[in-house]
Amino acid sequence: MESTQDAASALAEIGRRQEGVIDRVNVPGWYWWLVAVGMIPVGFAADTKMARIVVPVALVYAFIVAMVSVWLIVGGRPGARVSQQLLGPAGAVGIVLFVWVVVGASLGVAFGLQAAGFAHPGAAGTLVGAVLVIGAGPLLRRWLRRTMLSNRA
Amino acid sequence: MIDRLDPIIHAPARLSIMAILAATEWAEFRFLREETGLSDSALSKQLSTLESAGYVQVRKWFLGKRPRTSVKLSRSGRTAFDAHVAALRALVDRVPSESPSVPP
C-alpha cells in the first residue's frame, strides 16, 4: 500500500525534475547581448535610407538571430523544448508584449528624433531598443521561469 | 474516491522520465540521460517500457550526419501522467478513513 509520505515524495520528485527542465532550457544571458548588439547596425543601415544597404543588413541580423535561436533549441547542446502548457497564455502574452515594447520604443524614438531633425534617428532608436533588451530581457526570463514553475504539474 | 496509481509510471526512473517529458514538448535522449542520471541502456529500457504502454513516442532523426533521438509524451501518456499526479495528490490530501491501493 502506498503511504502518504511516499506520495508526497513522488510529487516532490516530479516538482524537482520539472524545475530542472525549466532551468536547463532557459535562454542563456549572452543571447540578450547578441540580439541587442545586432540591432544597432540595422539602425545605422536604416539611417542611410538606402534599400540596398538596409535589406542585407537586416537579413543578416535576422539570419544570425534565427540560427542561434535554432542552435539553442536543437543544435549544439542536448535539447528539449519547454511545454507550451508550462508557458501558458500569460507567458506567450508576456513575450509578445516584450517584443512590442522593444520594437515600439525603438520606432517611437527613431521617428521622434527624425521629426526633430536628428542626424541618426535609426541608430538612436535601435540603441534604445538594445538597452531595453539587455535590461529587460533577463527580467523577462526570470518572470517566465516563475510563470512556468507555477504552471507545472 | 481516490484514483489508482499507474504502476507503469510509478517506478522511480519512469516517474522521473515522465515528469521531465510532461514539462517539455519533446526532449532529446541525451537530455533525458543527463537529467535522470541513467545509463544509456537503462534509459533505453525504461523508454521501451513507456513506448510499449503507448505513453511516449520515440523519433530517430539526423542533424547533419549526427543521429539524434527525441522523445515526446503521447496524448495517452499525458492523460495517464495527469491522472497519476491527481492520484498522488489525493493520497497526500486523503482523509484517514480512505484506503487507496496500487493495482497489481
Chai-1 contact restraints between the chains, C-beta under 6 A:
chainA,res_idxA,chainB,res_idxB,connection_type,confidence,min_distance_angstrom,max_distance_angstrom,comment,restraint_id
A,M1,B,S101,contact,1.0,0.0,6.0,A-B,restraint_1
A,E2,B,L91,contact,1.0,0.0,6.0,A-B,restraint_2
A,E2,B,V102,contact,1.0,0.0,6.0,A-B,restraint_3
A,T4,B,L91,contact,1.0,0.0,6.0,A-B,restraint_4
A,T4,B,V92,contact,1.0,0.0,6.0,A-B,restraint_5
A,A7,B,L88,contact,1.0,0.0,6.0,A-B,restraint_6
A,A7,B,L91,contact,1.0,0.0,6.0,A-B,restraint_7
A,A7,B,V92,contact,1.0,0.0,6.0,A-B,restraint_8
A,A8,B,V92,contact,1.0,0.0,6.0,A-B,restraint_9
A,A10,B,L88,contact,1.0,0.0,6.0,A-B,restraint_10
A,L11,B,L88,contact,1.0,0.0,6.0,A-B,restraint_11
A,I14,B,A19,contact,1.0,0.0,6.0,A-B,restraint_12
A,R17,B,S16,contact,1.0,0.0,6.0,A-B,restraint_13
A,R17,B,A19,contact,1.0,0.0,6.0,A-B,restraint_14
A,R17,B,I20,contact,1.0,0.0,6.0,A-B,restraint_15
A,Q18,B,A19,contact,1.0,0.0,6.0,A-B,restraint_16
A,Q18,B,A23,contact,1.0,0.0,6.0,A-B,restraint_17
A,G20,B,E35,contact,1.0,0.0,6.0,A-B,restraint_18
A,V21,B,I20,contact,1.0,0.0,6.0,A-B,restraint_19
A,V21,B,A23,contact,1.0,0.0,6.0,A-B,restraint_20
A,P78,B,E28,contact,1.0,0.0,6.0,A-B,restraint_21
A,P78,B,R30,contact,1.0,0.0,6.0,A-B,restraint_22
A,P78,B,F31,contact,1.0,0.0,6.0,A-B,restraint_23
A,P78,B,E34,contact,1.0,0.0,6.0,A-B,restraint_24
A,G79,B,E28,contact,1.0,0.0,6.0,A-B,restraint_25
A,A80,B,T24,contact,1.0,0.0,6.0,A-B,restraint_26
A,A80,B,A27,contact,1.0,0.0,6.0,A-B,restraint_27
A,A80,B,F31,contact,1.0,0.0,6.0,A-B,restraint_28
A,R81,B,T24,contact,1.0,0.0,6.0,A-B,restraint_29
A,R81,B,E25,contact,1.0,0.0,6.0,A-B,restraint_30
A,R81,B,W26,contact,1.0,0.0,6.0,A-B,restraint_31
A,S83,B,A23,contact,1.0,0.0,6.0,A-B,restraint_32
A,S83,B,T24,contact,1.0,0.0,6.0,A-B,restraint_33
A,S83,B,E25,contact,1.0,0.0,6.0,A-B,restraint_34
A,L86,B,A23,contact,1.0,0.0,6.0,A-B,restraint_35
A,A153,B,A22,contact,1.0,0.0,6.0,A-B,restraint_36
A,A153,B,V85,contact,1.0,0.0,6.0,A-B,restraint_37
